[in-house]
Amino acid sequence: MPVCSKKGSVIFSGFRALGLYSNHLPHVVRYHKKHREFYVVTAVGNCFHTYNVKKLGIVAVSNTVPEDISYLAADRMLVYVANGRKVTAFARNKEVVHTYTGHGADVHLLLPFGDHIISVDRDNVVIVWDVESEEEYLQITFDKVSFEVSAVMHPSTYLNKILFGSSQGGLQLWNVKSNKLLHTFPGWASGITVLQQTPAVDVVGVGLSSGQIIIHNIKFDESLMKFQQDWGPVTSLSFRTDSHPVMAAGSPVGHIGLWDLEEKKLVCQMRDAHNTAIAGLTFLHGEPLLITNGADNGIRVWIFDTAGGGGRLLRSRLGHSAPPTKVQHHGLNGHHILSAGQDGTLQSFSTVHERFNRSLGRGSINKKKSKKKSLRYDELKLPAITTFASESARQSDWDSIVACHRGYLMTTTWNYQKGSMGAHRLEPKRFNKNRALNVHATAVDITSCGNFVVVGLSSGHIDVYNMQSGMHRGQYGEDKAHKGPVRGVSVDGLNQLTISAGADKLVKIWKFKSRKLVHSIDLGTSPATTHLHRDSGMLAIALDDFTLNVLDMETKRIVRKFPGHRGQVNDMAFSPDGRWLITSAMDCTIRTWDLPSGCLVDCFLVDSAAVSLTMSPTGDFLASSHVDCLGIYLWSNNTLCNMVSLRPLPSDYVPTVIMLPGTCPNQDEEGEEDDDLNSEMIEYESPEQLDQQLVTLSLLPDSRWKNLLHLDIIKKRNKPKEPPKVPKAAPFFMHTIPGLIPQFAPSEGSNQEEQSKIVNFGVLAQKSHFYQQLESATLSNKYDGPVGMLKEMGPSGIDAELRGLAPDMGGDVSVLQGFLKMVASMLNSKRDFDLAQAYLALFLKLHLRLITQEPELMEEASRVSEKLEETWTSMQTLFNQSLCLLSYTKSALL
């Protein structure tokens, strides 16, 4: 039977997602009266983010809903989201407080309306809900053929009135309180996409699918003005309220048109405001600020403070508009992650705060020409980056990033400090820029010093370039380094060796400086990718048969082989100490292999396969990018904070699916998983004695037994010079019994009545509790009780108890013999060895003369002496063996 996991990953737990800001849904702007601040709410998958407009800093991330959000709306108190057939209300931008169920189809429109919320589903059913009671107040059903609801709004000052727009072009004004149709507007023979209230009462802005914009007076049913945009349907409308009669209209191609409503003309065009359709745009009330968002995963704030009426970009939050293909940590502190996406951009995301994010732009063959005209229409723009390498050693002096582009022979350099493309385009001269040869760069690496770049090509060539000058410095091999495409290339940490892997199933090790072949290893299967851990000299090689090999650079041998993946291995990452190899594959698993033991210690599934992995240089986070996901997901390393028990996983282990960070289950479910994890955790408790053959010392501090032989000297040194003085007003004290463990003495008043007046002379010769325990232990031959009592006593108490064993102090010879038997039992058990030596030394010091006079005591003492000598001999043998082995390992040539 396969072993199934209940706890997912032991090592990693989801932390957060980076680079997710917006999707195709329009944003919502809210105003907080107490904070006197505007907030913008955007949907991201099955949760929504709240940002303050002042700095575009993230304020809150909502709890997740079961399905992706299909519409977003908000009023003064709550945020409403449509997910599937449900409508959910959130309070404090995070917590679910209301859920409205009753729709038979997916909800696609929402409108907060006082104490009610209006929702429209795909079956053309409109339901008015009571917000607090979650009950249905009214339901209206439209004929989908004649009137399919596509937009809804509440006209300002129109009490209980709702205006519906249809995809057929007509409008209807309804009174939702009386459930009556008040008026029908014929429309303009084109579907209505947007309805927006203008600053003027009775006047509504209508956006059509034909690109026409109508400013219509619904009181007199007449059109005041009409505009036409040539970029397709109107996606959104907004009006300025800061004494400038300007209307902004969004388009599906990412342009924004600004129209003057007084002069009835187009004032300005904001082209390429977004790379995709404008999902939403909103002018802030009374301010010259325009907020836009789009499906390109971006939020932008524009300010209108320049001549000409156009807006300039004030601040923005931008992520990848297409899924990232390669992520890698940059620098040694682990705070920055470089990411290359299918949109052709190279970006840097900060794990600390969004304000440290930066975009390095998109690649271009000719940077100067691309600046003269828009890069969107530039024929010289480069395709997406397939792989890149970065090194922070000399990034303040010259370029520090080298990237390979899809299908391109030329590799580009990038400057992290300047946040832009670099000065060089690295291309070998042997091909004479012949594009018909279909040769492209496949692998790249930068030396640890930041001075050289090694580039592998699909033709089998490997070239070396100088990073500062961009000049070609040589190639590996007389003609080609490999007979097939180069799948991976790496340089060790000291610039001594270069390792290359090719489709010819060979891994070759070269001298970096002389570029001579040192060693060649036949893998038997073509490698797919490689990854080198420079500190340990371990090279991980992923093969086309989905297995993993680990090559030791020192011995030039394959030291580990890991089968287990059932799909193409996409990426690999080492932990900073080189102990773990973390791999991701198209089987949607992320596996962690322990190199010293050669075992799989962690494995979990994700919803979409991870295409790239990178481990933080500090070991605190693992970052991953996934198929069809725009974000970068951080996984925290649990071993840095908790005690994690890592056990080898069996070959038939079945991993469980873990939700991506930012899309995690509710906290209650997480708590249950944590409980299961803790219940399965094995806590190792060290026994009192590891083995009966080993000598075990006590855990008592040295002060409890080391000074037993020197108590006379200590008491003489600590003798007071003058008697203590009684204070005039002594405070109240509770009487205690002397000892290491404080105990209150019993009160005398309670026993005064019961106390007899007859003097009991037996009290004067009363035996101590230790004395009694020793007597009973001598009869039963079990000495754990008296040994435990001695452990709890201080040096003075032990001295007093041993003195009280003598016959002249009320003791007996049999008890002295019992004490020697107790020491012998401690030596036999080989436990508390240090205490046995100290107790025996004090006993001999106090009673040596008496022992010589009593034959029984002499016989018992001789047995103890023999046992002691035997134990010391065995210990000395063990010491000699350990010292011999240690001296050999120090001097031998291994």
N, C-alpha and C positions, 0 to 999 in steps of 0.2 A: 504493500500500500504506500502511495506517495505521502511524504511528510508535508503537511500544510502549515503555513505560518499564520499566526494570529496577530502579530504585532508589527508587520511590515518590516521597516528597516530598524536595526538596532543602533547603527552608527549615525545615520542622518535623519533629521526631521525638518520638515518644510519651514522656512523662515519668512521669506517675502519674495515678491516679484519686482523686478526693475524694468523700466522702460515701457510700462503700460500706462497710457494716459487717456485714450479716447478710442471710440469705434464709430460706426456709421450712424449712430443715433444722435439727434440734436441734444445739446447740453441744456441745463436749466440754471438760471441765475437767481440767487436768493439774497435778501438783504436782512442783516441781523441788526435790529434796532439798538440793542444794548451795546454791542461791539461797534456799531456804526461802520459796518464793513460789508462789502459784497463778497459772496461766495459763488463759485461755479461748480456744478455737479455734472460729472460725465460718467457714462456707463462703460464698464470694461468687463466683457464676458457676463458672468452671473453675479457680479457685484458692482458697486459704483464708488467713485472717488469724489471727495470734496476738497476743493482748493480755495485758498483765499486769493482774491484778485490782486491784492496789493503786491504780493511777491510770488504768486503762483506756487506757494508751498502747500504741500498736502496736509490737510487738517484731519481727515478721517477716512477710513476704508470700511465700508459696510460689511455686515455679515452676508454670507452667500445665500442665494436662492437656488432651488433645485435645477432650474433651467436658465438659459441665457435670457438676459433682459431684452425685451422687444420694444419697450417705450419707457420714457422717463418724464415725470411731472412733479411739481412741488408747490406747496403753499407756504403760509407763514410758519407752520409748526411741523409739518410732516413732508416726507419725500415718498412719492408713490412710484412703484415700478410694476410693469406688466411682464409676467413670466409665464409663458404657456397660456393656460386658461384661467390663471389666477391673477389677482391684483394684490400686491403687498404694500403695506404702509410702514415706513421706518421713522423712528423718532431719534433725535440726536445724531442723525446721519449714520446710524449704525444698527440700532436694535429694531427688530421686527415687533410691532405693536398690534397691527391689524392685518387680517387676511380675508379677502373677499372672493368667494367661490360661487359659481353659478353659471358661468359662461359655457356654452357648448362648443366653442371654437377658440382659437388663439386670439388674445386681445392685442390690438395694434394701435389704439389711440386712447389717451387719457386726458381728462380735464378736471382739475380741482375747482369746485364750485361752492364756496362758502363751507357749510357743514356737510356737504355732499361731494362725492367723487363720481364723475361720469366716465364710463368705459365703453369702448366700441370693439366688437370682435369681427372676425373674418366672415361670419355669417350675416353681417349687417344688423346685428342686435345691439341696441343701445340700452345700457342699464345704469340707472342712477342709484348709488348706494348711500346710505347714511354712514358717515365716517365712524362715529363712536359705537353704534350698535351693530355694525357690519351687516345690517339687514337691507334687503332690496326695497328701494322706495318707489321706483318706476321702471318699467321696461317698454321700450319702443322698438318695433321691428319694421325695417324698411324693405321694400322690394329691391332685390339686388340688381335686377335688370334695368329698372327705371331710375333708381337712386341708390348708388353704392357710396356709402359715407367714406370720404377720403380726408376730410379736415373738419375740425370742430373748434369753436371759440365762443367766448362770452363777450358780447358787445358791452362796452363800458356804459354804466348808468342804466342799462336795460334790466330791470328787476325780473328775476326768474326766467330770463330769455337766453336761449342757446341758438347759435347759428351753425347749421350743418352745411358743409360743402360736399359735392359728389364728384365722382370720376366721370360722370356724364356731362358735367358743367353747370348743373343747377344748384341753387341754394335754397334752404328752408329755414325759417325762423320759427322756433317752437317755444311755448311756455311750458316748462317742465313741471310746474306746480299744478296747473290745471290739465296737463297732457293735451294741449291743443296746438294745431298747426296754425300759426298766425299769418304767415305770408310765404309765398313761393316766388323766388327770383328765377327768371328764365335762364340766366347764365350767358356764356359766350362761346358755346359750341366746342369747348375744350375742357378737359378734366382739371379740377381744382386741386392744386397740390399744397397751397399754403393759405391760411387765413390769419391776418394779423391786425390788431387794433392800432389805429393811428393816434397821434396826440390829440386830434380833434374828435369831439363827440359825434356819433352817428356815422362816422367815416371809417371804412374798413379797407385794408389793403388785401388784394386778392392776387395770388400767384397761380398761373396756369401752366399746364404741361406743354403748351405751345411756346412758352417763353414770354408770354404777354403778362404785364403787370397792370392791374386795374385798381384805381383809387375810386371806390364806390360809396355813395351815400345810401345807406340802407333805409333811412327814414323816408326819403322821397324816391327811392329806387332809381337813381340816376348815376351815371358814371361821370366823375369829375375830370379825370385825366387817365390816359393810357400810355404805357411804355412797352417797348419791345426789346428783348435781349436775344442775341443771336447764338447763345451758347447752350441752348436746350432748355428743358423745363426749369422753372423757378423752384429751388430747393428750400429757400428760407427768405424771410423779410424782416427788417427791423427799421425803426425810425429814431432819428436823433431827437433828444428832448432838451438840448442845451441851447435853445434859441437859434438853431440852424435847421432850416427846413430841408433835411437831407434824408433820403431813403437808401438803404443798402439792400441789395438783392444777391443771393447766392446762386451758383450754377453747378451743373454736374462735372464741369471740367476744372474746377478749382479757382475760377475767376470770380471777382466781386465787382458788381457795378454800383456806382454811387450816382443817384439822381437828385437833381434840385427840383423840389416840388413847387417853388414859386416861379422859376423860369421854365419849368417843365422840360428839362433837357438833361442829358447825361453829363455829369460834372467830371468824373474820373473813373478809370478802370484800375482795379488792383489785380493784376494778372498773377497767376500762380501763387495765390495766397495759400493754397494747399495743393498737394500733389494729386489729390482725389477730389471727389465731390464735396462741396461745402455742406456739412451736415446741419450746422446751426450757426447763426450769428445773432448777437444781441448787443445793442447800444446800452451802456449803463445809464441809469436815470440821472439826468443833469450833469453828465460828464462826457468829455470828448473821447471816450474809450469804446472800442468795438472788440468784443470777444468772439472768436471763431473757433470751431473745431471741425474735424473731418475724419474720414476713415483712414487717413494716412497716419493715424496714431499721434496726432499733434493738437495742442491747444496754443492759440496765439492771441496776444492782446495788442491791438493797434491803437495808436494815439493820433489824433487829428490836430496837429499844431503847426503845420507847414502850409505855405501858400500853394494854391492849386487845388485844394480840397481833398487831396489824397492822404492816406494814412501811412504812417511808418511803424515798423515793428518795434514795440516797446519791450515785451518780454514773451517768452515762449517756453513750452515744455514739449520736446520732440522725442519720439522714439522711432524705431524702424517701421516703415510702412510695408515692408515685406519681411518674412521670417529670417532671423539671423542664421548664418551658415557656419560661423566660426567665432568662438569667444575665447579670450585669453586674458589672464591677469597681467597688468603692466605695473612695474615697480616692485619694490620689496616689502611695502607695507600692506599690500592686499586691498587697498582702498579703491582702486580703479580697475575696471574691466573693459578691455577693448572688444568691440563687436563689429563684425562685418556682416551685412545683410544682403538679401537678394535684390534689394532696391538700389544696390551699388554704392551705398554710403558706408563710411567707417566712423563709428561713434565710440565715445568713452562714457561709461556709466559709473557713477560713484556709489559705493555701498554705504556712504555716510549720509549724504544729503543730495537732493536733486539739483541744488544750485551749483554743484561742482560738475554736473554733466556737461559734456561738450561734444559737438559734432565736428569731425575733421573733413566733412564734405564728401563730394563724389569725385571719382577719378576722371581725369580728362587727358587726352593725348597732348593737347596744346593748351596750357593753362591761360596764356595771355589772350588767345583768340576766344576761349570760352567765356572770358570776362566781358567781352564786348557785346555778346548777345547771350540770350538765356541758355543756360546749360540744358534746359528741358528739350530744346530744339537743336541742340548742338550735335552735329554729326561726328564730332571728335570725342564724345563721351565714351568712357570705358565701361565694359560690362561688369557684372558683380564680381566681388573678390571671392576666390575659392579658398585660399589659405594665406596666412601672413605670419610674420615673426616680428617680435619687438624686443628691444633691450634698452634699459634705462641708464646704462653706464655713461654714455656720452651724449645724452639727449639734449643737453644744454649747448653743445658745440655744433652738432649737425643732426641730420635726419636719424631717427631711431626706429623706424618701422619700414618693413619691406613687404609688399603684397603681390600675390599672383592673381591675375584676372582670367575669367573663364574664356578659354580659346585663344588667349593672347600669349605670344612669345615674350613680349616685353613685361618686365616687372617694374613696379613703381615704388618710389620711396615717399615716406610721409614724415612730417615733423610734428611730434607730439606737443612740443613747447608752443609752437605757433598755431597749432590746431588746423593745419591745412596740408595739402600735398607738398612733397618735397621738391628738390631741385633736379633730381636725376631720374632718367628712364633707362633701366639696365637691360641691354639687349646685345647678344653676341653678334659679331660681324660676319661669322662664317656663313650665315644664311642670306646675307645681302638684302635683308628686309623683304624677303620673298614670302608673301603671305600664303601663297598657293601650296606651300610645303606642309601646312597644317601641323606645325610644331608649336607647342605651348608649354609654359612653365608649370610644373606639377608640384614642386616641393621647394622650400626655402628655409634658411636658418641664418641667424646672426650670431657671431661669436660673442662670448661673454664680455669681451673688452669693448664691443661696439664698433670695431674698426673694419670688419670684413663681413661680406655677405656671400653665402654659398647657395647657388640656385641649381636645382635639378630640372631637366627638360624631358618632354615625352619622347624625344629622339634618343635618350640614353646619355646625353652629355651632362656634365656637371661643371659649372663655371664659378670662378671666384672673382668678386668685385671689391674694390675699396669703397667703404661707406662714405668717406668724406669727399672724395673726388668723383666717385662713380666710374672710375676707370677699371677696365678688365685686367685682372692680375694673373690669369692662367686658368687651366682646366685640368681635370683628373683623367688619367688614362691617355694613351698615345692618340687614339682617335675618339673612342667613346668609353665612358666608365661602365656602362651596362649595355647589353644587347637589346634591351627593351626599355619601356618608359621607367623613369626614376620614380619610385613610390615614396621615398623618404630620404632625408638627408639631415645630418646632425653633426655638430662640432662639440668636442668635450670641453670641460671647464678651463683647461690650461692651454688650449689651442695646440695640442699635440697630435690629436687624431681626428679624422673625419670619417663618419660612418654613413654608408649609403646602402639603400635597399632598392632593388630593381625587379621588374616583372620577369626577369630571367631566372628567378628563384634564388638569387645570390645576395648575400650581405657582404659588402666589402669594407675593409678597414684600411684607410690611407693615412700616410703622414701628411699633416696639414701643410707644413711649410714646403717640403720637397715634392709633395703630391705623388709619392710613390706608393704602390700597393704593398701593404704589409701582410694582410691575411684575408682569406675568402672563405665564406661558410655557405654551404648548400642547404637551403631550408626544405627542399622537396616540394614546396608549394609556393605559389607567388604571394608575396606580401601585399597587403592592402594599404597599410600605413605604419609609421613608426613614431616612437616618442622616447626621448632620452632624458633621464634624470642625471644631471651633471654632477651633483655632489656625490652620489653613490656609484656612478659609472654603469648604471643599469639601463639597457635599451629594451623597451617593450616593442614587440613586433606582432601586429595583427595580420593573420594570414587569410587568404581567400576561402579556406575551408572552415572559417569561423573559430579557429583555435588561436591561442596566444602563446608566444614564445618570449622568454626573457633572456637576453644576452648579457653576460658579464664582460665588460670591456677589459678588465684586468687579466682574466684568464682566457678571454676570446672563445668562450664556450657558451652553449645554451644551458642555463642552469635551472630553468623552470619551464614547464609546459602546462597550459591551462585549457582544457576543453570545457565546453558547457554552453556557449552561446549558440543560438539556433538561427541566427541571422547575421548579416554583414556587420562587422564591428566598425562603428562610426568614429569613435574617438577614445582616447585613453588619457589618464592623468595619474601622476604619482602624488602621494602625500609628501609633505616637505622633508620628512625624515627618510623617505624612500622605503618605508615598511609596507605600505599598501599600494596596490595598483587598482585603480578604479576605471572601469570600462563601461561603455554604452554601445548598444547594438540595435539593429532594426527589429529584434524580437521584443522591443519595448522594455528591456530590463536594464538596470544599472547594478553592476556587480562589483564587489570589493574583494580583492584577492590579497591574502597575507603572504608576502614573499618569503620570510624566514621559515614558516611552516609549510608553505606550498599548498594552502587550503583556501577554499572559498568561505569567507566569514560573514558576508552580508550580501543580500540580493533582494531587490524589490522591483515591482512593475510600475510603470507610469502609463497614462492614457495615450500619449503619443510618444514615439521614439525620440530619444535624445540624440541630436546630431552633433553636439559638441559639448565637451566637459573641460573645466579648468579648476584646479584646486588652489586656494589662496596660499601664498608663501608663508603665512603665519599658521595655516592649518585650521582656521576657524570656520571657513565656508567653502562649500562646493558649489560652483555655478554651472548651470546647464541651459542649453537652448534646445528647442524641440520642433518637430515637424509641424508646420502650419500654426505656430505660436509666435507672436510678435515680441514677447517678453523674454527676459533673462531671469531665471529662477534660482534663488539662493537656498541652499540646504545647510543648516547649522550642524557642526560636528559635536555630537553628544559626548564624546569621550573627553572633551576638554572641561566639561562641567560635572559630569556624573561618572559613577563607577559602572562601566559597561563590561559585561561578561561576553567575550567573543569566543564562540565555539565553532569548530568546523561544521559546515552544513553538509548534509548527505547528498548523494548524487541525484536522488529522486525528490529533492526539495522543491516544493511548489510555492513560489513567491506570491504575495498579495499586492493588490493595486494600491498605490498611494496617490492621493490627489496632489496636483501641482501647488506649490506655495501661492497664496493669494486666492486659491479656490479650495481651501481646506474645509472639512466638515465643521459642524458646530462644536463649541467648546465642550459640551457634555459628552459628545462622542469621543473627543480627544482625551477627556479625563478617563473614560472607560478603557481606552487603549493604553493609557499610561498605567492604569491599575493592572491590566493584564501583563504589561511589560515588567512591572515591578514584581508581580507574583511569580513570573518565570525566571527572574534573575536569581542566580545562585550566589549567595553570600558565603564566602569562605570564612570559617571560624577556625583559628589555629588551636590545636589541642594543647593541653598543658605540657605534654611530652610527645615530641615527634616520633620517637622510636625508643624502645626499651634499652637498646644498646648504646644510646647516646646520652652523654652527661648533660643535664639540664640545669641551668642556674635559675635562681629566683628572680622575680621582677621587683623586689624591694629596693629602695634607695640605699646607697652605701652607708648613709648615716645611721641606719637601723642595725647594722651588724659589724661595721668595720672598726668601730671604736670600743668594742666590748672589752678589749684587753687594756685600754687606757682610761677607764672610767675614774680611777684614783687620781690620775694626773689632771683630768678635766675638772673633777670636783674641787681639787685643791686650787686650781687656777680660778675657778668661778666662785670661790668662797667669798661671801660679803665682808666688807671691811668694817661695817658697823651694823647694829641690828636695825631692822626696818622700823620706821616711825608710823604710828597709827594716825591717820588723818583726823582732823577735828570733827568734820561732818562726813562720816563714811557713807557712801551711797549704798543702795539696796542691792544685794547680790543673792543669786540663787546658789545654794550649796551644790557642788558637783563632786563626783567621785574621780580621783586622779587616774589618768590614763590617756592614751592617744585618741580614743573615741570618747567625746564628752557625754557624760550621763549625769542626770540630776539625782542628788541624794534624796532618799525618802524623808519626808517631814517627820520630825520627832513628836510634834503635838498630837498627831492622830493615834500614836501608840502609847501615850502616857497612861491612859486609863487601864489598858490591858497589861502594861508592863508590871512584872512582879517586883516586890521589894527584896526578894531573896537573891543574893549574889551568886551567879553561876560561874564557878572557877574554870569550867571547861572552855569558856570563851577565850581565856587567856592563851590557851594552847590550840586555837582553832587552825585547821589545815586550810591552805589556800585552794582555790578552785583548780589551779594548774596541778597542784599536788594530788588532788583527788582524781583528776583526769589521768595523770601518769600512773597511779595505782591501778585504776581499772584497765588502762591500756596494757599494763604488764600482764594482767591475767588473760585478756583477750588477744594479746599479741597484735593489736591494731593501733598504730600510733598516729593516725591522721589528726585526732582530736588535740592532743598536746602540742603537736607541731603547728597546727593552725593557731592555737592560743599564743605560742611564742612569736609567730609572725605578726600578731596584732600588738604586741608589747613594744615599748621603747627600750633603749639600752639599759636604763636604770631599773626598769621592771624586770628584765631578764636577769640582771645581776642579782636582784633581791630574791627572785624565785630559785635560782641555782644555789644561793647561800642557804636558803631555807631547807634544802634537801639534806644537809648534814645532821647527824644525830644530836649534836650539841645545840642545834637550832630547832629541835622538835621533829627532825626527819628520821630516816631509817636507812640502813645499808641496802635493804631490798629495793628501795626507791632509787638509790644511787645506781644500783645495778640495772634497774628499769630504764634510767636515763641513757646509760651506755647502750642498751638494746635499742632504744629509740634512734640513737645516732647510727647504729649499725643498719637498722631498717632504711634510714634515709640514704645510706651509701649503697645498699642493695638495690633500691629503686632508682638510683642515679638521678633523683630529683632534688632540687634545692641544695645543690652541692656546695655552694658558697656558705649557706647557713649552717650546714652540718660541720664544716671546718671551723666556723667562728664559735658555735656553741661548744664544740669539743675542746677548743683551745681555752675558753673561759672555764669550762668544767675542770680541766686539768690544772689550771692555775689555782683554782679555789680548793680542790680536794685531792691534790696529788699525794700529800703525806698520808691521808686516810686510805687511799687506794693501795699504797704499798703495804699497809698494815693488814688489809683484808684480802685473804686468798681468793674469795669469790669475785671481788672487784678486779683483782689482778688478772684472773683468767678471762673475764669479760673484756677487759681493756686490751689484752693481747689479741683476742679475736677481732676487735675493732681495728687494731693496728694492722693486722694482716689484710683485712678487707680494704683498708685505706691504701696500703701499698699496692695491692692488686689493681685498684681503680686508677691510681696514678700511673702505673706501668702501661695500662691500655691507652690512657690519654696521651702519654708520651709517644707511643707508637703512632697514633693518629697524627700527632703534631709533626713527627719526623716524615711521615708519608706526604703530608700536605706541603711541607717546606721543600722536600725533594722535587715534587711535581712543579712547584712554583719556580724553583731555580732552573729547572729544565726548560720551562716555557720562556723564561727570560733569556736564556743563552742559546737555545737550539735554533738552527736555521730552518724555518718552516717554509 
